[in-house]
Amino acid sequence: MFSNVSKLEEIQNEKCRIVGYMKPEKMCYIVLDAQIDKDAVVSFLELKAKRNYRFIVFRIENQEVVVEKLGCPEETYDDFTASLPANECRYAVFDFDFTTDENCQKSKIFFIAWSPDTSRVREKMVYASSKDRFKRELDGIQVELQATDPSEMSFDIIKARAI
């Protein structure tokens, strides 16, 4: 009986090798979950409640989500997009003010996961695996947007998603 079991394993291993498949018990799983700096959450609460900032850009540094840049209330959407690096992933929140068709002033807080195509694969994995946990800490996000290039988060797209 033992010879049949080992023969079966040998056949399965050969199939895995040929197809390029790895058996689950031999797979290497990487857990890439970043911690969240309390100042990052406090900054978000100040944006939401006090409107001290127009936007906040976050980065993951040493397995922790930290604030990279705080945008003054006077800064524009163009200032915000210019603060995102072209080749690195970031999280960001943007407080978007707009006027409805009924002439009412409104505001929506956007969560943007910036993951450009040109960024490193490992960095994309770290940001993707930490996104949901980080977003849960930011109570009050109204719209989520995933962008891999600037055209996916143009002002027109932001405006359309807000209304």
HELIX and SHEET records of a PDB file:
HELIX    1   1 PHE A    2  VAL A   19  1                                  18    
HELIX    2   2 PRO A   24  LYS A   26  5                                   3    
HELIX    3   3 LYS A   38  LEU A   45  1                                   8    
HELIX    4   4 GLU A   46  LYS A   50  3                                   5    
HELIX    5   5 TYR A   77  ALA A   82  1                                   6    
HELIX    6   6 VAL A  121  GLU A  137  1                                  17    
HELIX    7   7 PRO A  150  MET A  153  5                                   4    
HELIX    8   8 PHE A  155  ALA A  162  1                                   8    
SHEET    1   A 6 GLN A  35  ILE A  36  0                                        
SHEET    2   A 6 GLU A  64  GLY A  71  1                                        
SHEET    3   A 6 PHE A  55  GLU A  61 -1                                        
SHEET    4   A 6 ARG A  90  THR A  99 -1                                        
SHEET    5   A 6 GLN A 105  TRP A 114 -1                                        
SHEET    6   A 6 VAL A 143  ALA A 147  1                                        
END                                                                             
